Amino acid sequence: MAAVTMLPSSKLPHVGTTIFTVMSRLAAECGAINLSQGFPDFDPPQRLVDLVAEHMRAGRNQYAPMAGWPALCEAIARKVQALYGCFVSPADEVTVTSGGTEALFCAVQAVVRPGDEVILLEPAYDSYEPAVELAGGRAVRVPLRRPDFSVDWDRVRDAVSPRTRLLIVNTPHNPSGAVFARQDLDAMAAVLRSSDALVLSDEVYEHMLYDGRAHASLLTRPELAERSFVVSSFGKTYHATGWKVGYCVAPRALTAEFRKVHQFVQFAVATPIQAALADFLAECPQHHLELPAFYQAKRDHFCRLLKATPLAFTPSAGTYFQLVDYSAVSDLPDVEFARWLTREVGVAAIPISVFSANAAPARVVRFCFAKHAATLEAAGERLRRLVES
């Protein structure tokens, strides 16, 4: 193919292939156990898979309504009210999206204009800043406190300016697993009370909190909910990340702007999957209620395996990720260490420096424990070799 000679300057000059793709590809090349990219190695509930097939056979294979399959939007509204005490209109305040990432992108594009500022709490999921840049906005980074990755709300208050259009928050937090407490919602409300800033709350791991913690959703606080886009993920909840189905809950006026973007990014999400999710929510409402215990058992099992290694860690409070400090093993920077670990030890991880632009160096990587016990045990056996390194 001939070279392109009139290629315009890049709109994202500092963006390459995501670290998740890079590390998963390296894991495959090396035959490593992939604990890097955040996906389960087990299937969705069998009943849910059967329902998708039933709806396909029933002929529900054409476009769904742009905003979402009505029965699914109604099921989401019921779930939100049951969990968070927040009434939302299924017709006007719920939008089904192609995964959480599309919802995050559409929310940013809907409200951020050239010259606007968007506050990011770092480390931050890697899709946030590119979405801000594509909208013409400027990211204002506020570092989370180390080592617990808690929010310094005084620093957030100092970062708010007349140009602040949006604050992006994430709880439970990827990559750290930290979770908001109720006091964080109090502090956030106080910081924003005198501002017109909106909030984008990434809550895709809302059902993965451990040791008795409760999810502090922004939907539990009317003062915050009235200015927020709240994003959730069926892919995370039902072990079906490849289906790419999520949703956004927002007040009517914000949803109207959100849908203006969504209709030209995705338009509609796969109809039989939406119909199946609606049925499954009605038939098996206990599934998401049982997830904390399900994933805590996996976290605890993985942490027991890690105790036999020289890796240091504090058990994750939420998500299906576990951070480890490898200072006792290597002086390599985290990106180099993650590559070395994949090639030489046979376990792939994610370096957390890629989630921050200006973070101080730290010898920390992230593992995903959403795996079968046998996968975790095989990884643990390989990681034990670090003692001999």
N, C-alpha and C positions, 0 to 999 in steps of 0.2 A: 504494500500500500504506500502511495506517495506521501511524503512528509507534509504536514499542514504548515503552510508558511504564514498564514494570517491569524494565528491563534491569539486571541486577546489575552491580556494579563489576567491572572487567576483571581477569582473573587475570594478564594480561600488559600492564599499563598503559603500559609504555614501549616496547612492540613495535608496529611498523607493518609495512607491506609491505616485504619484503626488498629490499635494494639491488640484488640481481641481477635481480629482476623490474622494478624501477624503471628501471634502466639499459638492459635489453633492450627495454623498451617505448619508452623515449626514442630508442634507436637506430633502431627500426622507424619511429617517427614522423618522424625526421629523415633517413631514408635513409642512416644512418651504417653503417660497417663495424663489426660487433659483435665486439670483442675483450674484452668485459666478462665476461659469464657464461661459466662454464667448460664448454663443450661443443664437440666437434669439428664441423666442417662437412663431414666425409666419413663414409662409411657403414661399418658393421661388416664384418668379413670375409664375402665372398659365401657361403662354405661354411657359415658359422654361420647366415646368413639362410635358406639352403636347408634346413638341418636343422630350423629352427623350423617352416617350412612342411611338411616331411615329417611331423613329429610332430603338427601340426594335422590333416593329412589322415589320419594313422593313428588319429585319435580320442582323442588325449591332451589333452582340452579340459575336463576336470572338475577338481575340487579335488585338488591335490597333498597329501601328508601335511603336517601343520602344521610340522614341523621342517625339511622340505625333501625334494625328490625323492631317494630313497635313492642312486641311482647318482651324483647330483651331490654329495651329502655324502661319498660314498666318494672321488670324484675330488678334492674339496677336501682331504680328509685325506691323500691321496697327494701332492698338490702341496705341502702344508705340510711333510710329512716330507722331500720331495726338496729343497725350498728352504732349510728352516730346521732340519732334523734333529730335529723335534719330532713325536712320535707323538701323534695325537689320535684319539679314538673317533668315527667318523662318525655313530654312532647317538646318542651322549650328549654330544658336545662341539662339534658343528657345527650351526649353524642358518642356513638361507637366509632372507634378509629382503628387504623391498621397498626396496632401495637401502641405501647406507651410512647415510643419515640416519635411517631407521627403526631400524637396529641401534643407533646412538648413543642415540636416544631411549629404546629399550627397556632398554638397559643402565643408563641413569641411573634410570629409573623402577623398575627391579628392586631397586636397592640403596640409593638415597638416600631418607632419611626427613626429616620436618620437623625443623629444627634442625641437620642435618648440614652440614658444610662441604665444598665441592668446589673444588679448586685448578685454576685455568685459567691457562695460559701465554699472555699477550697479546702480539701480536694473535692472536685465536682465531676459528675458524669460527663463524658467527653462530647456529648451532642449539644450541650447547652450553649457554649460559646460560639461554635460555628453558626447556630441558628440566629444568635444575636447579631453576629457580623453580617450575615446575609440580609438581615432586616435593616442594616445601617446603624445599628446601635453600638454602644461601647460597653464592654464588660468591666465592672469594677469589682475587684477580687477582695474578699475578706477572708483571711485564713481562720480555720477552725483551730481551737486550742488542742495542743498535743499534751499528753498522749491519748486523751479520752475523746477527742474530736467533738467536743462540746462547742456551742456557739457563744461567742463573746458579743452579747447584744449591745454593749456600749460601743464596740467597734462598728457594728452594723448601723447604729444610730449616727455615728460620725460619718459613715459613708453615704447616708441619705442626703440628697441634694434636690434643688428644684427640678433638676433634669431626670431624677430617678423615675423611671416608668414601671420597673418591675423588679421584684425580689424573687429569686428562685431558691426554693428550699427542697430538701430531700430527706424524708424520714419514713421508715428506717433508711439509713444512709449507705449508699454505695460509693466508695469501697469499704468504709470502716466498720459498718454494722452498728454504728451509734444510733440511738433513737431519741426523739424529742420526749421530754416530760411535759406535764401540764404547765409547769412554770415557763417553759419555752414559749408556749402559746400566749401566756400572759405578757411576757417580755416583748414578743413580736407585735402584739396588739398595741402595746404602749409606744413602741418605736414608730409604728405606722399611723398612729392616731391623728397626728397633725400633718400627714402627707397624703397626696393623691396617688401614691404608688400602688400598683396592683401586685398580686402574689401568684406565682406559679408553683404549686406544691406537687412534687413528684412522690407519690405514695404507692408505687408499684409493689413494694414488699410489705404492704399493710397487714398481711396475715402471718408474717414471720417475725414474731417477737417472743422472747424467751424469759424464763425465770419469773413468770407472773406479770411481766410488763404488759401494759395496755397501749394500744396505738393511739397517739395523740393527733388525730386527724384535724385538719383545719375546718372540716365540716362540722365539728362539734362546737365551734365558736361562731355565732352569727356575725360578730363584728369582723371576723376574718373571712368567713365564707362569702360575705357580700362583695368582697373585692378579689376573689380567688378563682383560679382555674385549678381543680384538683384532678390529678391523673392517676388512673389505676390500670392494672394489667390482668386480663384473664390468662394470658400466656404463663405468667408467673404462678398464678393461683392454681391452675389446673395442669401444670407440668407440660405445657404445650407451647413452648416459646416459638416453634416454627409456624404456628398458626397465625401469629402476629395479630392478635385481637386485644384491644384495650378500650378505654373510654375516658371521657373528660366530663366532669360535672362542674358547671359554672352558672352564675346568675343569668337570667334571660338576656340581658343586654350584651354581656360578654359572650354568651353562647352564640348569639346572632352574628357577632363579628368572627368568632371562631369558625363557624360553619361556612362563612364566605371564603375562607382559606381552604378548609377541609374539602369542599366540593371540587376544588381544582387540584388538590394534591392526591386524594384517594377516591373521592366521590362516595363509594360504598364499599363495605367490607363483605367478605364471602357470606352469602346468604345461608347455606345449610349450616355453617358453623354458628352463625348468630342464632338461628332457630334452635339448634341443639343446646346452646348455652342457656337460652331462655328456659327450655324444658328442664335442663339439669339443675338450674338454680331452684326451680320449683320442686323437683323430685328429691334433691340431695342437698338441702340447705345446710346440713351439718358439715359438708366438706371443708369449707373455709374456716369453720370454727375448730376443726380438728388439726389444721395445719400447724399451729404453734407446737403442739406436742409431737407431731410427726417430724418436723424439722429440728426440734430441740434434741430429739433422740439421735439424729444424724450428727448434729453439732457435737453433742457429748461424746459420741463414738469417735469422731475424728479427733477431738481434743485429747481423748485417752491415748490414741495412737501417737499424737504429737509429743506427748510427755516422754516418749521413748527416744526422742530426737533432741538435738541441741537448740532447736528453734524455740524462741520465747514468745508467749502469747497471753492475751486475756480473752476468755471466751466471748464470742460475739454476742451482742445484745439483740441483734435483729439481722434480717436478710438471710441469704444462704451463703454468706462469705465469711471467711476467717482470715484476719491479718496475722502474720507472724514476723518477728524480728529475727534476722539471720546474722546479727552482729557477731555471735560466737562462732560462726562458720566461715565468714568471708568479709573482706574489705571492699569487695567489688561494688560499684554503683548498682542500684536495683535493676536497671534494664539489663546490664551485663550479667548480673547474677541470675536473673530469670532465664536468660538464654543458656547460661552455663548449666543451670539446674535441669533444663529441658534436655540438653544434649548429653550431659554426663551422668545425671542421676535418673533421668527418665520420668520426671514429673514437671508438668507445665504450670506456671503461675503467672500472675499479672503484677508488674512493678507499679507501685502506687504513685510514683513521681509523674506518671503520664496523666494523672487526674489534676495536676496543679501546674501553674505557669511559673510561680516564684517560690515554691516551697523549699525550705532548707533540706539538704540531703538527709535521707533516712534509709536505713537498711531494712526495709519492710516490703513484703510482697503479699499478694492476696490469693487465697485458695478458694475454690467453690466446693462446698460439701454436699451439693444436691446430687448425690450419686448413690448407687447401690452400695451396700455394706462391703461387698467383695471388691469394688473399685477402690473404696477408701482404704481397705486393708492392704491392697496391693500397693497403693501409693504410700501408705505408712511404712511398709516393709522397705521400699526404696529410700524413703526419707531417713530411715534409721541408719543407712549407710553413711549419712553425713557425720556420724560420730567417728567414723574411721577416716574421714577425709583429712 
